[in-house]
């Protein structure tokens, strides 16, 4: 009810955005966990990982905005 069904263009754009984020998720997530277990504090890798989440959602939004301009319904 809260979420509407995604169109094929929106699904493709989400796939593009997630591919760019997966590398950062794996690399920085592993580094953050290792550092947290050794030093018991959050480091810059965690901050970069959180900023990566912001980049994912912004790029998903922008891909959707630009694809609607190129492919009007």
PDB file of N, CA, C and O in Angstrom:
ATOM      1  N   UNK A   1       0.801  -1.185   0.000  1.00  0.00           N
ATOM      2  CA  UNK A   1       0.000   0.000   0.000  1.00  0.00           C
ATOM      3  C   UNK A   1       0.855   1.264   0.000  1.00  0.00           C
ATOM      4  O   UNK A   1       0.587   2.212  -0.738  1.00  0.00           O
ATOM      5  N   UNK A   2       1.882   1.260   0.836  1.00  0.00           N
ATOM      6  CA  UNK A   2       2.724   2.446   0.946  1.00  0.00           C
ATOM      7  C   UNK A   2       3.597   2.630  -0.293  1.00  0.00           C
ATOM      8  O   UNK A   2       3.798   3.753  -0.754  1.00  0.00           O
ATOM      9  N   UNK A   3       4.116   1.519  -0.832  1.00  0.00           N
ATOM     10  CA  UNK A   3       4.990   1.590  -1.989  1.00  0.00           C
ATOM     11  C   UNK A   3       4.211   1.222  -3.240  1.00  0.00           C
ATOM     12  O   UNK A   3       3.414   0.283  -3.235  1.00  0.00           O
ATOM     13  N   UNK A   4       4.444   1.956  -4.294  1.00  0.00           N
ATOM     14  CA  UNK A   4       3.800   1.600  -5.560  1.00  0.00           C
ATOM     15  C   UNK A   4       4.697   0.633  -6.316  1.00  0.00           C
ATOM     16  O   UNK A   4       5.882   0.510  -6.005  1.00  0.00           O
ATOM     17  N   UNK A   5       4.145  -0.043  -7.293  1.00  0.00           N
ATOM     18  CA  UNK A   5       4.912  -0.992  -8.085  1.00  0.00           C
ATOM     19  C   UNK A   5       5.881  -0.222  -8.990  1.00  0.00           C
ATOM     20  O   UNK A   5       5.515   0.780  -9.604  1.00  0.00           O
ATOM     21  N   UNK A   6       7.119  -0.709  -9.057  1.00  0.00           N
ATOM     22  CA  UNK A   6       8.137  -0.036  -9.867  1.00  0.00           C
ATOM     23  C   UNK A   6       7.955  -0.392 -11.335  1.00  0.00           C
ATOM     24  O   UNK A   6       7.579  -1.511 -11.684  1.00  0.00           O
ATOM     25  N   UNK A   7       8.233   0.588 -12.183  1.00  0.00           N
ATOM     26  CA  UNK A   7       8.210   0.320 -13.616  1.00  0.00           C
ATOM     27  C   UNK A   7       9.516  -0.367 -14.008  1.00  0.00           C
ATOM     28  O   UNK A   7      10.445  -0.452 -13.205  1.00  0.00           O
ATOM     29  N   UNK A   8       9.582  -0.853 -15.238  1.00  0.00           N
ATOM     30  CA  UNK A   8      10.812  -1.520 -15.689  1.00  0.00           C
ATOM     31  C   UNK A   8      11.976  -0.547 -15.746  1.00  0.00           C
ATOM     32  O   UNK A   8      13.111  -0.932 -15.465  1.00  0.00           O
ATOM     33  N   UNK A   9      11.721   0.704 -16.103  1.00  0.00           N
ATOM     34  CA  UNK A   9      12.794   1.707 -16.119  1.00  0.00           C
ATOM     35  C   UNK A   9      13.312   1.967 -14.714  1.00  0.00           C
ATOM     36  O   UNK A   9      14.520   2.094 -14.515  1.00  0.00           O
ATOM     37  N   UNK A  10      12.421   2.046 -13.745  1.00  0.00           N
ATOM     38  CA  UNK A  10      12.838   2.283 -12.370  1.00  0.00           C
ATOM     39  C   UNK A  10      13.628   1.094 -11.826  1.00  0.00           C
ATOM     40  O   UNK A  10      14.591   1.278 -11.082  1.00  0.00           O
ATOM     41  N   UNK A  11      13.231  -0.107 -12.189  1.00  0.00           N
ATOM     42  CA  UNK A  11      13.980  -1.293 -11.764  1.00  0.00           C
ATOM     43  C   UNK A  11      15.381  -1.291 -12.353  1.00  0.00           C
ATOM     44  O   UNK A  11      16.347  -1.613 -11.662  1.00  0.00           O
ATOM     45  N   UNK A  12      15.498  -0.927 -13.641  1.00  0.00           N
ATOM     46  CA  UNK A  12      16.809  -0.882 -14.289  1.00  0.00           C
ATOM     47  C   UNK A  12      17.693   0.183 -13.642  1.00  0.00           C
ATOM     48  O   UNK A  12      18.888  -0.035 -13.446  1.00  0.00           O
ATOM     49  N   UNK A  13      17.111   1.326 -13.314  1.00  0.00           N
ATOM     50  CA  UNK A  13      17.880   2.397 -12.682  1.00  0.00           C
ATOM     51  C   UNK A  13      18.331   2.009 -11.283  1.00  0.00           C
ATOM     52  O   UNK A  13      19.439   2.354 -10.873  1.00  0.00           O
ATOM     53  N   UNK A  14      17.494   1.304 -10.555  1.00  0.00           N
ATOM     54  CA  UNK A  14      17.876   0.837  -9.228  1.00  0.00           C
ATOM     55  C   UNK A  14      19.010  -0.170  -9.328  1.00  0.00           C
ATOM     56  O   UNK A  14      19.920  -0.168  -8.499  1.00  0.00           O
ATOM     57  N   UNK A  15      18.961  -1.029 -10.336  1.00  0.00           N
ATOM     58  CA  UNK A  15      20.047  -1.989 -10.540  1.00  0.00           C
ATOM     59  C   UNK A  15      21.362  -1.283 -10.848  1.00  0.00           C
ATOM     60  O   UNK A  15      22.416  -1.701 -10.370  1.00  0.00           O
ATOM     61  N   UNK A  16      21.310  -0.221 -11.638  1.00  0.00           N
ATOM     62  CA  UNK A  16      22.525   0.554 -11.935  1.00  0.00           C
ATOM     63  C   UNK A  16      23.094   1.168 -10.658  1.00  0.00           C
ATOM     64  O   UNK A  16      24.303   1.133 -10.430  1.00  0.00           O
ATOM     65  N   UNK A  17      22.230   1.721  -9.841  1.00  0.00           N
ATOM     66  CA  UNK A  17      22.683   2.380  -8.617  1.00  0.00           C
ATOM     67  C   UNK A  17      23.255   1.377  -7.624  1.00  0.00           C
ATOM     68  O   UNK A  17      24.248   1.669  -6.957  1.00  0.00           O
ATOM     69  N   UNK A  18      22.650   0.209  -7.517  1.00  0.00           N
ATOM     70  CA  UNK A  18      23.131  -0.771  -6.540  1.00  0.00           C
ATOM     71  C   UNK A  18      24.470  -1.355  -6.953  1.00  0.00           C
ATOM     72  O   UNK A  18      25.284  -1.687  -6.091  1.00  0.00           O
ATOM     73  N   UNK A  19      24.719  -1.489  -8.248  1.00  0.00           N
ATOM     74  CA  UNK A  19      26.029  -2.006  -8.694  1.00  0.00           C
ATOM     75  C   UNK A  19      27.154  -1.073  -8.287  1.00  0.00           C
ATOM     76  O   UNK A  19      28.238  -1.526  -7.921  1.00  0.00           O
ATOM     77  N   UNK A  20      26.903   0.228  -8.348  1.00  0.00           N
ATOM     78  CA  UNK A  20      27.950   1.175  -7.967  1.00  0.00           C
ATOM     79  C   UNK A  20      28.193   1.186  -6.459  1.00  0.00           C
ATOM     80  O   UNK A  20      29.263   1.594  -6.008  1.00  0.00           O
ATOM     81  N   UNK A  21      27.222   0.746  -5.688  1.00  0.00           N
ATOM     82  CA  UNK A  21      27.333   0.780  -4.242  1.00  0.00           C
ATOM     83  C   UNK A  21      27.845  -0.527  -3.638  1.00  0.00           C
ATOM     84  O   UNK A  21      28.376  -0.514  -2.527  1.00  0.00           O
ATOM     85  N   UNK A  22      27.703  -1.624  -4.319  1.00  0.00           N
ATOM     86  CA  UNK A  22      28.070  -2.926  -3.760  1.00  0.00           C
ATOM     87  C   UNK A  22      29.540  -3.026  -3.375  1.00  0.00           C
ATOM     88  O   UNK A  22      29.874  -3.591  -2.333  1.00  0.00           O
ATOM     89  N   UNK A  23      30.411  -2.486  -4.202  1.00  0.00           N
ATOM     90  CA  UNK A  23      31.835  -2.536  -3.891  1.00  0.00           C
ATOM     91  C   UNK A  23      32.123  -1.842  -2.566  1.00  0.00           C
ATOM     92  O   UNK A  23      32.840  -2.382  -1.724  1.00  0.00           O
ATOM     93  N   UNK A  24      31.567  -0.645  -2.378  1.00  0.00           N
ATOM     94  CA  UNK A  24      31.793   0.094  -1.143  1.00  0.00           C
ATOM     95  C   UNK A  24      31.174  -0.612   0.055  1.00  0.00           C
ATOM     96  O   UNK A  24      31.737  -0.585   1.150  1.00  0.00           O
ATOM     97  N   UNK A  25      30.046  -1.229  -0.138  1.00  0.00           N
ATOM     98  CA  UNK A  25      29.395  -1.948   0.944  1.00  0.00           C
ATOM     99  C   UNK A  25      30.263  -3.091   1.445  1.00  0.00           C
ATOM    100  O   UNK A  25      30.433  -3.264   2.651  1.00  0.00           O
ATOM    101  N   UNK A  26      30.805  -3.861   0.532  1.00  0.00           N
ATOM    102  CA  UNK A  26      31.611  -5.020   0.918  1.00  0.00           C
ATOM    103  C   UNK A  26      32.961  -4.592   1.495  1.00  0.00           C
ATOM    104  O   UNK A  26      33.349  -5.049   2.570  1.00  0.00           O
ATOM    105  N   UNK A  27      33.673  -3.723   0.787  1.00  0.00           N
ATOM    106  CA  UNK A  27      35.010  -3.329   1.224  1.00  0.00           C
ATOM    107  C   UNK A  27      34.994  -2.543   2.530  1.00  0.00           C
ATOM    108  O   UNK A  27      35.723  -2.876   3.465  1.00  0.00           O
ATOM    109  N   UNK A  28      34.180  -1.519   2.599  1.00  0.00           N
ATOM    110  CA  UNK A  28      34.167  -0.691   3.799  1.00  0.00           C
ATOM    111  C   UNK A  28      33.435  -1.355   4.952  1.00  0.00           C
ATOM    112  O   UNK A  28      33.769  -1.122   6.114  1.00  0.00           O
ATOM    113  N   UNK A  29      32.449  -2.173   4.647  1.00  0.00           N
ATOM    114  CA  UNK A  29      31.771  -2.904   5.720  1.00  0.00           C
ATOM    115  C   UNK A  29      32.717  -3.868   6.404  1.00  0.00           C
ATOM    116  O   UNK A  29      32.756  -3.939   7.632  1.00  0.00           O
ATOM    117  N   UNK A  30      33.482  -4.611   5.616  1.00  0.00           N
ATOM    118  CA  UNK A  30      34.464  -5.519   6.195  1.00  0.00           C
ATOM    119  C   UNK A  30      35.523  -4.788   6.984  1.00  0.00           C
ATOM    120  O   UNK A  30      35.905  -5.222   8.072  1.00  0.00           O
ATOM    121  N   UNK A  31      35.999  -3.686   6.448  1.00  0.00           N
ATOM    122  CA  UNK A  31      37.010  -2.896   7.139  1.00  0.00           C
ATOM    123  C   UNK A  31      36.468  -2.308   8.444  1.00  0.00           C
ATOM    124  O   UNK A  31      37.165  -2.295   9.458  1.00  0.00           O
ATOM    125  N   UNK A  32      35.242  -1.830   8.415  1.00  0.00           N
ATOM    126  CA  UNK A  32      34.641  -1.249   9.620  1.00  0.00           C
ATOM    127  C   UNK A  32      34.445  -2.292  10.707  1.00  0.00           C
ATOM    128  O   UNK A  32      34.724  -2.031  11.877  1.00  0.00           O
ATOM    129  N   UNK A  33      33.969  -3.464  10.332  1.00  0.00           N
ATOM    130  CA  UNK A  33      33.762  -4.530  11.319  1.00  0.00           C
ATOM    131  C   UNK A  33      35.091  -4.964  11.927  1.00  0.00           C
ATOM    132  O   UNK A  33      35.198  -5.132  13.142  1.00  0.00           O
ATOM    133  N   UNK A  34      36.097  -5.144  11.085  1.00  0.00           N
ATOM    134  CA  UNK A  34      37.422  -5.541  11.574  1.00  0.00           C
ATOM    135  C   UNK A  34      37.990  -4.486  12.526  1.00  0.00           C
ATOM    136  O   UNK A  34      38.517  -4.819  13.587  1.00  0.00           O
ATOM    137  N   UNK A  35      37.878  -3.222  12.141  1.00  0.00           N
ATOM    138  CA  UNK A  35      38.409  -2.148  12.972  1.00  0.00           C
ATOM    139  C   UNK A  35      37.633  -2.028  14.283  1.00  0.00           C
ATOM    140  O   UNK A  35      38.219  -1.790  15.339  1.00  0.00           O
ATOM    141  N   UNK A  36      36.323  -2.195  14.208  1.00  0.00           N
ATOM    142  CA  UNK A  36      35.510  -2.101  15.419  1.00  0.00           C
ATOM    143  C   UNK A  36      35.839  -3.226  16.399  1.00  0.00           C
ATOM    144  O   UNK A  36      35.896  -3.004  17.608  1.00  0.00           O
ATOM    145  N   UNK A  37      36.053  -4.419  15.880  1.00  0.00           N
ATOM    146  CA  UNK A  37      36.374  -5.539  16.755  1.00  0.00           C
ATOM    147  C   UNK A  37      37.759  -5.397  17.381  1.00  0.00           C
ATOM    148  O   UNK A  37      37.973  -5.836  18.511  1.00  0.00           O
ATOM    149  N   UNK A  38      38.691  -4.795  16.667  1.00  0.00           N
ATOM    150  CA  UNK A  38      40.039  -4.627  17.197  1.00  0.00           C
ATOM    151  C   UNK A  38      40.195  -3.410  18.112  1.00  0.00           C
ATOM    152  O   UNK A  38      40.880  -3.487  19.132  1.00  0.00           O
ATOM    153  N   UNK A  39      39.565  -2.292  17.754  1.00  0.00           N
ATOM    154  CA  UNK A  39      39.763  -1.048  18.499  1.00  0.00           C
ATOM    155  C   UNK A  39      38.538  -0.615  19.296  1.00  0.00           C
ATOM    156  O   UNK A  39      38.643   0.284  20.130  1.00  0.00           O
ATOM    157  N   UNK A  40      37.382  -1.230  19.063  1.00  0.00           N
ATOM    158  CA  UNK A  40      36.128  -0.903  19.746  1.00  0.00           C
ATOM    159  C   UNK A  40      35.726   0.561  19.550  1.00  0.00           C
ATOM    160  O   UNK A  40      35.220   1.199  20.473  1.00  0.00           O
ATOM    161  N   UNK A  41      35.955   1.082  18.352  1.00  0.00           N
ATOM    162  CA  UNK A  41      35.502   2.435  18.018  1.00  0.00           C
ATOM    163  C   UNK A  41      35.188   2.486  16.520  1.00  0.00           C
ATOM    164  O   UNK A  41      35.738   1.721  15.727  1.00  0.00           O
ATOM    165  N   UNK A  42      34.308   3.388  16.161  1.00  0.00           N
ATOM    166  CA  UNK A  42      33.964   3.551  14.755  1.00  0.00           C
ATOM    167  C   UNK A  42      35.000   4.457  14.099  1.00  0.00           C
ATOM    168  O   UNK A  42      35.391   5.477  14.666  1.00  0.00           O
ATOM    169  N   UNK A  43      35.436   4.084  12.919  1.00  0.00           N
ATOM    170  CA  UNK A  43      36.480   4.848  12.247  1.00  0.00           C
ATOM    171  C   UNK A  43      35.942   5.515  10.984  1.00  0.00           C
ATOM    172  O   UNK A  43      34.734   5.546  10.748  1.00  0.00           O
ATOM    173  N   UNK A  44      36.843   6.038  10.191  1.00  0.00           N
ATOM    174  CA  UNK A  44      36.462   6.762   8.985  1.00  0.00           C
ATOM    175  C   UNK A  44      35.825   5.834   7.957  1.00  0.00           C
ATOM    176  O   UNK A  44      35.023   6.289   7.142  1.00  0.00           O
ATOM    177  N   UNK A  45      36.156   4.557   7.973  1.00  0.00           N
ATOM    178  CA  UNK A  45      35.533   3.619   7.040  1.00  0.00           C
ATOM    179  C   UNK A  45      34.028   3.547   7.250  1.00  0.00           C
ATOM    180  O   UNK A  45      33.262   3.439   6.292  1.00  0.00           O
ATOM    181  N   UNK A  46      33.612   3.606   8.510  1.00  0.00           N
ATOM    182  CA  UNK A  46      32.183   3.593   8.800  1.00  0.00           C
ATOM    183  C   UNK A  46      31.515   4.849   8.271  1.00  0.00           C
ATOM    184  O   UNK A  46      30.412   4.786   7.729  1.00  0.00           O
ATOM    185  N   UNK A  47      32.175   5.992   8.423  1.00  0.00           N
ATOM    186  CA  UNK A  47      31.616   7.251   7.924  1.00  0.00           C
ATOM    187  C   UNK A  47      31.517   7.225   6.397  1.00  0.00           C
ATOM    188  O   UNK A  47      30.537   7.705   5.827  1.00  0.00           O
ATOM    189  N   UNK A  48      32.532   6.664   5.739  1.00  0.00           N
ATOM    190  CA  UNK A  48      32.495   6.549   4.282  1.00  0.00           C
ATOM    191  C   UNK A  48      31.385   5.596   3.865  1.00  0.00           C
ATOM    192  O   UNK A  48      30.713   5.839   2.862  1.00  0.00           O
ATOM    193  N   UNK A  49      31.182   4.533   4.603  1.00  0.00           N
ATOM    194  CA  UNK A  49      30.113   3.594   4.306  1.00  0.00           C
ATOM    195  C   UNK A  49      28.749   4.268   4.417  1.00  0.00           C
ATOM    196  O   UNK A  49      27.882   4.049   3.570  1.00  0.00           O
ATOM    197  N   UNK A  50      28.553   5.070   5.429  1.00  0.00           N
ATOM    198  CA  UNK A  50      27.281   5.774   5.591  1.00  0.00           C
ATOM    199  C   UNK A  50      27.082   6.817   4.495  1.00  0.00           C
ATOM    200  O   UNK A  50      25.963   7.013   4.021  1.00  0.00           O
ATOM    201  N   UNK A  51      28.154   7.482   4.092  1.00  0.00           N
ATOM    202  CA  UNK A  51      28.018   8.435   2.989  1.00  0.00           C
ATOM    203  C   UNK A  51      27.739   7.695   1.686  1.00  0.00           C
ATOM    204  O   UNK A  51      27.102   8.249   0.789  1.00  0.00           O
ATOM    205  N   UNK A  52      28.201   6.464   1.568  1.00  0.00           N
ATOM    206  CA  UNK A  52      27.876   5.647   0.404  1.00  0.00           C
ATOM    207  C   UNK A  52      26.397   5.352   0.313  1.00  0.00           C
ATOM    208  O   UNK A  52      25.841   5.291  -0.784  1.00  0.00           O
ATOM    209  N   UNK A  53      25.749   5.167   1.457  1.00  0.00           N
ATOM    210  CA  UNK A  53      24.301   4.990   1.458  1.00  0.00           C
ATOM    211  C   UNK A  53      23.606   6.218   0.891  1.00  0.00           C
ATOM    212  O   UNK A  53      22.652   6.102   0.121  1.00  0.00           O
ATOM    213  N   UNK A  54      24.083   7.387   1.271  1.00  0.00           N
ATOM    214  CA  UNK A  54      23.512   8.627   0.747  1.00  0.00           C
ATOM    215  C   UNK A  54      23.732   8.709  -0.764  1.00  0.00           C
ATOM    216  O   UNK A  54      22.829   9.094  -1.506  1.00  0.00           O
ATOM    217  N   UNK A  55      24.930   8.347  -1.217  1.00  0.00           N
ATOM    218  CA  UNK A  55      25.223   8.362  -2.655  1.00  0.00           C
ATOM    219  C   UNK A  55      24.298   7.405  -3.398  1.00  0.00           C
ATOM    220  O   UNK A  55      23.826   7.726  -4.488  1.00  0.00           O
ATOM    221  N   UNK A  56      24.034   6.242  -2.824  1.00  0.00           N
ATOM    222  CA  UNK A  56      23.135   5.284  -3.471  1.00  0.00           C
ATOM    223  C   UNK A  56      21.753   5.880  -3.674  1.00  0.00           C
ATOM    224  O   UNK A  56      21.216   5.830  -4.780  1.00  0.00           O
ATOM    225  N   UNK A  57      21.169   6.443  -2.621  1.00  0.00           N
ATOM    226  CA  UNK A  57      19.814   6.954  -2.744  1.00  0.00           C
ATOM    227  C   UNK A  57      19.738   8.180  -3.645  1.00  0.00           C
ATOM    228  O   UNK A  57      18.753   8.360  -4.361  1.00  0.00           O
ATOM    229  N   UNK A  58      20.759   9.018  -3.619  1.00  0.00           N
ATOM    230  CA  UNK A  58      20.774  10.181  -4.514  1.00  0.00           C
ATOM    231  C   UNK A  58      20.933   9.742  -5.963  1.00  0.00           C
ATOM    232  O   UNK A  58      20.246  10.268  -6.839  1.00  0.00           O
ATOM    233  N   UNK A  59      21.820   8.793  -6.236  1.00  0.00           N
ATOM    234  CA  UNK A  59      21.998   8.335  -7.607  1.00  0.00           C
ATOM    235  C   UNK A  59      20.757   7.609  -8.115  1.00  0.00           C
ATOM    236  O   UNK A  59      20.410   7.724  -9.290  1.00  0.00           O
ATOM    237  N   UNK A  60      20.094   6.871  -7.249  1.00  0.00           N
ATOM    238  CA  UNK A  60      18.847   6.211  -7.638  1.00  0.00           C
ATOM    239  C   UNK A  60      17.810   7.257  -8.025  1.00  0.00           C
ATOM    240  O   UNK A  60      17.109   7.099  -9.025  1.00  0.00           O
ATOM    241  N   UNK A  61      17.713   8.311  -7.248  1.00  0.00           N
ATOM    242  CA  UNK A  61      16.781   9.401  -7.549  1.00  0.00           C
ATOM    243  C   UNK A  61      17.130  10.079  -8.865  1.00  0.00           C
ATOM    244  O   UNK A  61      16.255  10.335  -9.692  1.00  0.00           O
ATOM    245  N   UNK A  62      18.431  10.374  -9.058  1.00  0.00           N
ATOM    246  CA  UNK A  62      18.847  11.070 -10.273  1.00  0.00           C
ATOM    247  C   UNK A  62      18.683  10.206 -11.521  1.00  0.00           C
ATOM    248  O   UNK A  62      18.263  10.707 -12.564  1.00  0.00           O
ATOM    249  N   UNK A  63      19.006   8.914 -11.430  1.00  0.00           N
ATOM    250  CA  UNK A  63      18.771   8.019 -12.566  1.00  0.00           C
ATOM    251  C   UNK A  63      17.298   8.017 -12.941  1.00  0.00           C
ATOM    252  O   UNK A  63      16.952   8.042 -14.122  1.00  0.00           O
ATOM    253  N   UNK A  64      16.437   7.988 -11.946  1.00  0.00           N
ATOM    254  CA  UNK A  64      15.004   8.006 -12.209  1.00  0.00           C
ATOM    255  C   UNK A  64      14.546   9.309 -12.822  1.00  0.00           C
ATOM    256  O   UNK A  64      13.691   9.312 -13.708  1.00  0.00           O
ATOM    257  N   UNK A  65      15.103  10.421 -12.364  1.00  0.00           N
ATOM    258  CA  UNK A  65      14.712  11.733 -12.877  1.00  0.00           C
ATOM    259  C   UNK A  65      15.155  11.905 -14.326  1.00  0.00           C
ATOM    260  O   UNK A  65      14.385  12.379 -15.161  1.00  0.00           O
ATOM    261  N   UNK A  66      16.403  11.518 -14.628  1.00  0.00           N
ATOM    262  CA  UNK A  66      16.897  11.696 -15.986  1.00  0.00           C
ATOM    263  C   UNK A  66      16.277  10.711 -16.965  1.00  0.00           C
ATOM    264  O   UNK A  66      16.097  11.044 -18.137  1.00  0.00           O
ATOM    265  N   UNK A  67      15.950   9.514 -16.517  1.00  0.00           N
ATOM    266  CA  UNK A  67      15.355   8.549 -17.428  1.00  0.00           C
ATOM    267  C   UNK A  67      13.933   8.953 -17.796  1.00  0.00           C
ATOM    268  O   UNK A  67      13.471   8.644 -18.895  1.00  0.00           O
ATOM    269  N   UNK A  68      13.234   9.635 -16.900  1.00  0.00           N
ATOM    270  CA  UNK A  68      11.884  10.105 -17.217  1.00  0.00           C
ATOM    271  C   UNK A  68      11.941  11.227 -18.246  1.00  0.00           C
ATOM    272  O   UNK A  68      11.028  11.364 -19.060  1.00  0.00           O
ATOM    273  N   UNK A  69      13.003  12.034 -18.222  1.00  0.00           N
ATOM    274  CA  UNK A  69      13.140  13.080 -19.226  1.00  0.00           C
ATOM    275  C   UNK A  69      13.442  12.479 -20.599  1.00  0.00           C
ATOM    276  O   UNK A  69      12.975  12.990 -21.616  1.00  0.00           O
ATOM    277  N   UNK A  70      14.216  11.403 -20.630  1.00  0.00           N
ATOM    278  CA  UNK A  70      14.578  10.786 -21.888  1.00  0.00           C
ATOM    279  C   UNK A  70      13.470   9.907 -22.433  1.00  0.00           C
ATOM    280  O   UNK A  70      13.283   9.828 -23.647  1.00  0.00           O
ATOM    281  N   UNK A  71      12.735   9.245 -21.556  1.00  0.00           N
ATOM    282  CA  UNK A  71      11.695   8.303 -21.968  1.00  0.00           C
ATOM    283  C   UNK A  71      10.362   8.689 -21.345  1.00  0.00           C
ATOM    284  O   UNK A  71       9.932   8.044 -20.389  1.00  0.00           O
ATOM    285  N   UNK A  72       9.692   9.721 -21.856  1.00  0.00           N
ATOM    286  CA  UNK A  72       8.422  10.096 -21.251  1.00  0.00           C
ATOM    287  C   UNK A  72       7.361   9.009 -21.459  1.00  0.00           C
ATOM    288  O   UNK A  72       7.345   8.337 -22.490  1.00  0.00           O
ATOM    289  N   UNK A  73       6.476   8.846 -20.469  1.00  0.00           N
ATOM    290  CA  UNK A  73       5.438   7.818 -20.562  1.00  0.00           C
ATOM    291  C   UNK A  73       4.272   8.301 -21.384  1.00  0.00           C
ATOM    292  O   UNK A  73       3.302   7.567 -21.570  1.00  0.00           O
TER     293      UNK A  73
END
